[in-house]
């Protein structure tokens, strides 16, 4: 151990007593900073995510890590001090590892520049610390492998530049062998098995796993295996200096052994990955790569066996890293479901090669054939089949839909396991839920409901309700006939489940709340407010045209009610992970005289304000109007609630229906009516969910118009109610997955403060601007004083926007300074401490 420490101290002092370590750390800080801030534009991503920093690190380390290791043996060979190590009793492995540890310390010191970036992201928001820590760990392992590779070449030659060039080339090769561009190019000129063998040396896969927050045992074994191989080569090359000019059979045996190690490494790697595919840890904060409790419960509660067949063109998919990574994620999910299913799920993996029976099956089941750069298409889909040969298919498992993968597979299992499709009755007067809408006109919400439930549309003149109806949706309906209302009241009093959507100020349709619906809600012990809700701090940003150009300003009547406003203790809203976006919503007022239980599901914030609904609808509906006419509520109000209790029917005796004039239709109606009223009804506790908004059903409030990505849990809220009351409750927890994007909350707060300042001054300046414009001479005669005031006010408006941009720019500049100069100062202090300690050890 004494010899090991002596070599370690000697090499460490050599680094810091000379310029090499300082140059390396300085260049590393500079290149990392430029790549992160100028190329990846870390600040412009608006997310507290260090992937822009880590995405360049493997390539930077592939160039700079060899700069550390190039001298560790070459310099000793040039100065002939290597002969001292060869003649000493200290084993060469000990010397080699001591040198490697000294170089690794320098490398770790350079990697510590990540810490200021990490702290900066923590100050800006709530980053995923697990992913950052894992990425830093992977970079340290990757840098160590590159260092050991460079030491092997350093042991081969006394010329440091030669060792550097060979090391950089080899390290870059270890990275690019996993890229699609390289494997495709190699596959066109060399046999496929050679391409697969070369890909076995790639380090690209472990790096990709780190960015996803997955720590695999196989990744650690790959690092260890390549590092051990590099150490073996390094010791072999050093030993060769002892045998120069000598013929030894041992030399050739060592060379043959090294050749076998090189040939066998990719093979051993493949065997290890196949034998240990599921040994991994999910370090993400939201456990994004772990089977959720809802999916696990669904798999364990399957009543009948289900066959799942994954059709995946692995030969083609391996050339596309994103597809290959997603395929591994799909396989891991399927195996986890199989393990939780008590042998009810039977997995099968099929590779649909061209002109094979597997390809014919994939086409028969509707698996999509995705065009590729080659001749053959890519198949990547899932087929499920139950004991009665019902089949359901996921035609293409797109990597872009990774966020909903667990839900999609679980929904497929749920559909195959249930005996019949639940029926939902809908009484609607709005276009978001419409019986007459065609496929192009249907909203995403209606399509989602139709995909999982059988819909029975209810009209105001129905004489019977849909058979087997599990849940009723009432969405701002027109007035219904007395006999239809009687049937609906009987359904509710018999313990029916109801979702009621009522909107005092609809923005995306013209249907108003009828007096009949108000009377209905009053009978249940709840009423709708006459005013609408305004949230100055939680409003969504909308684009507003001002005199100084378009400006993103928060609209208070479009509140995004998030985790702090959602009742996490109620089974209906507990699964929600993101905010719910509302549009000019009202609020619910419970009637204390009723014996029903009123449970808030979504409430306002304590800073909520009220706005006259009619005045807002008749105005320009701008954020400025809303803010100018809001009045404080001074308390929280309820936007969505669950009303529970015994609901007696409004009429005890059935009313006399209005029969159709057609005699045939009348006889049919009479038969339906007679059967409906003769059915016995037992009074049970009803569950009614009331939401004081309908605009939130439309995609404009929860889907990104450019990408279609889900931005809020509006649809998840409705589907959660349906799942809990009519479908599979386990699916409810899977619909709303945690958000993957983590915003810079501090920047958002700065923007909110700037908006408030802008709006307060904008109204004043625009009023003055209107007065000055009226004073301008319409005939065109110049009035220098008035024109100067006009230009000054417009300049003030522009300055309001420019001031916010300056604040953001100053923040970015300050963060750049912190993340580049503080690491340099820390590195200098650390190096000074290392020099002091090694000198002390020498004494």
C-alpha positions, 0 to 999 in steps of 0.5 A, a space after each residue: 500500500 505504501 508503494 501504491 500511495 508513493 506512485 499516486 502522490 508522485 503522479 498527482 504532484 506531476 499534474 499540478 506542479 506543471 501546467 497540464 492539469 490547469 490547461 486541461 481543466 481550463 479548456 474543459 470548463 471553457 468547452 463545456 460552457 460554450 457547448 452548454 450555453 451557446 450551442 445547446 442554449 440551456 437557458 432557452 429550453 426554459 427547463 431545469 434539465 441538465 441534458 443540454 450539458 450532459 449531451 456533449 460530455 461524452 464527446 468532450 471526454 473522448 478528446 480531453 480524457 486522453 490528454 490526461 492519460 497520454 503522459 502517464 507512461 509515455 513520459 516514463 518511457 521517454 525518461 527511462 524511469 519506467 525501467 525503475 518500475 520494471 525492476 522494483 518489487 512493486 507489481 506492474 498492476 499496482 503501479 498502473 492502477 496508482 497512475 490511473 487513480 492520479 489521472 482519475 482525480 484530475 478528471 473528477 476535479 474537472 467533472 465537478 464543474 457540473 456542481 454549479 450547473 446543478 445548483 443553478 438549476 436547483 435555484 431556478 426550479 425543481 430538477 430531477 436530482 436522480 437523473 443528474 446524479 446518475 448522468 454525472 456518475 456515468 460521465 465519471 465511469 466513461 471518463 475512467 474508461 477513456 483514461 484507461 484506454 489512453 494509458 494503454 496507448 501511452 504504455 505502447 509509445 514514448 511519444 505523447 502526441 502519438 498516444 493522444 491521437 490513437 487514444 482520441 480515435 479509439 475513444 471516439 470510435 467507442 462512441 460512434 459504433 452505436 450511432 445509426 449512421 455508422 452501423 448503417 454505413 458499415 452494414 452496407 460494406 461488411 457482413 452483418 455479424 461483423 457489424 454486430 461484433 463491432 457494436 458490442 464495443 459501443 459505449 453509446 447505450 449506457 450513456 443513453 440509459 443515463 439520460 433516461 434515468 435508468 441504472 442497469 447492472 449491465 451498463 456497469 459490467 460494460 464499463 468494468 469489462 472495457 476498463 479491465 481490457 484496457 488495463 490488460 493491454 496497458 500492462 502487456 505493452 509495458 511488459 513488452 519493454 522488458 522483453 525487447 530483443 528477446 524471443 519468448 513463447 510467453 509473449 506470443 501466448 499473451 498476444 493470443 490471449 489478448 486477441 481472444 479477449 478482444 474477440 470474446 468481449 462483444 460476445 460476452 456482453 451480449 450474453 450478459 445483456 440477455 441473461 440480466 435484462 431486468 436488473 436495473 434501478 429507476 432513479 427518476 424523481 417520478 419513477 417514470 421507468 417503474 411499473 405503476 401501482 395501477 398497472 400492477 393491480 390491473 395485471 394481478 386482477 386479470 380473470 382470464 389468460 391473455 396472450 400478448 405478442 410483440 411484433 418487432 423487427 429487431 434486425 432493422 430496429 437496432 439501426 435506429 437508437 431511439 427505436 432500439 431504446 424504446 423497444 427495450 422499454 416496451 420489453 421491460 414493461 411487458 415482462 414486468 406486467 407478466 411477472 405481476 399477472 400470476 401467470 395470466 399474461 403469456 408473452 411472445 416475441 416475434 421478429 417479422 422478417 421479410 416474406 416470413 409467416 411472422 410478417 403475414 401475421 403482423 399484416 393480418 393483425 393490422 401492425 403498421 409497416 413503417 418505411 425505413 431508409 432501407 428496402 424492408 419496413 419496420 414492424 413495431 406493434 403489440 397484439 393481445 388476444 383472450 380465450 374467446 379470440 377477441 383481439 386488440 392491437 396497438 399498430 405502432 409503439 411510437 417512441 414519441 408516445 413513451 409517456 402513455 405507453 403504460 396506459 396504452 398497454 394497460 387499456 389493451 389488457 383491460 379491454 381483453 379482460 372485461 366481459 362486456 363494454 360498459 354503457 354510458 348515457 350522454 345528454 348533451 347540448 354542446 359540440 364537445 360531446 355530440 351525437 351528430 359529429 362526424 369523425 373530423 368534428 369529434 373532439 379528442 375527449 369524445 373519441 377517447 370515451 368512444 374508444 373505451 365505452 359504449 355510448 347511448 345518446 339521450 334525447 329530450 324526448 326519449 321514452 327509455 334510457 340506454 340498457 345497462 347504463 352505468 353512468 350518465 353525463 349531463 353536459 349543458 343540455 337543452 330542456 327535456 320533456 317531463 317523461 324523460 326527466 322522470 326516467 333520469 330522476 329514477 336512475 339517479 335515485 336508484 344510486 346512479 352515477 352522474 357527471 354534470 357539466 354546467 357553464 355560466 359563461 360558455 366561450 366555445 359554444 352558445 348553449 346557456 344553462 337552462 332553468 331546468 338544469 338550475 332547478 335540477 342542481 338545486 334539487 341535489 343541494 348545489 347551485 351555480 354562481 352568477 359570476 365567473 372565477 378569475 385567478 390573477 396568479 394562475 391564469 394561462 398566458 395568451 397572446 395579446 396585440 398591444 401598441 408595442 406588438 404581440 405580448 404574452 399576458 396571463 388571462 385571469 379567467 383561464 385559470 390553471 388549477 394545479 396540485 395545490 387546488 386539487 383534492 388529493 384525498 378523494 379517489 376521483 382526483 387523486 390520480 391527477 398529476 398535472 393542472 386542469 385548465 378552465 375557461 371562464 368557469 363559475 363555482 359551486 355553492 352548496 345548500 346547507 339545508 340539503 342532507 347531501 354530502 358536498 366534497 370539493 374536488 377542485 377549488 380556487 386559490 385563496 387569491 381568487 377574484 370574481 368577475 361579472 359573467 355577462 359583462 365579460 361575455 359582452 366585452 372584448 374578453 381581454 386580460 386587461 378588461 378582466 383585471 380592471 373589473 375583478 373584485 376579491 372573493 376573500 375566500 376559496 370557492 369550489 369549481 368541481 365537487 362530488 355530491 353524495 347522498 339519497 336523491 329522491 325523484 322529483 315526481 312520485 307518479 310518472 307523468 303522462 308522456 307526449 306520444 309521437 303522432 305516428 301510430 307505429 312510433 307511438 306503439 313502440 314508445 308506449 312499450 318502451 315507457 311501460 317497461 321503463 316505469 314498471 322496473 322496480 327501483 331501490 333507493 340508494 346513495 347517488 354519486 354526482 360530480 358537478 363541474 362548473 365549466 364546459 370549455 375545459 372539454 375542448 382541446 384548445 385548453 389542454 392540447 398543444 395546437 402544434 404538436 398535439 401534446 397534452 398540456 393539462 389533465 382536462 381529459 384525464 379528469 373526465 376519464 378518471 370519473 368514468 373509470 371510477 364509476 363505470 370502467 376499471 378504476 385501475 386505469 384512472 391512475 394511469 391516465 395522468 402521468 407525472 409531467 416530464 418537463 420541469 420548468 424554470 419556476 423562478 423565470 416564470 415568477 419573474 415573468 408574472 411580476 413583469 406582466 403585472 407591472 406591464 398591465 398596470 402601466 399599460 392601461 395608464 399609458 394607453 389612455 394617455 396615448 389615446 388622448 394625444 392621438 385625438 390632439 394630433 391635427 388630422 389635416 397633417 399640420 405638424 405639432 412638434 410638442 404633441 408628436 414628441 409626447 406621442 413618441 415618448 409614450 410609445 417608447 415607454 411602452 416598448 421599454 416595459 417589454 425591453 426591461 423584462 428582456 433585460 432582466 432575463 438576459 442579466 440572469 442568463 449572464 449571471 448564471 454563465 458567470 457562476 457556472 464558468 468562473 466558480 468552477 475555475 476558482 474551486 479547481 485552483 483551490 483544490 489543486 493548491 490543496 492537493 499540492 500542499 498535501 502531496 508535499 506534506 506526504 513527501 516530507 
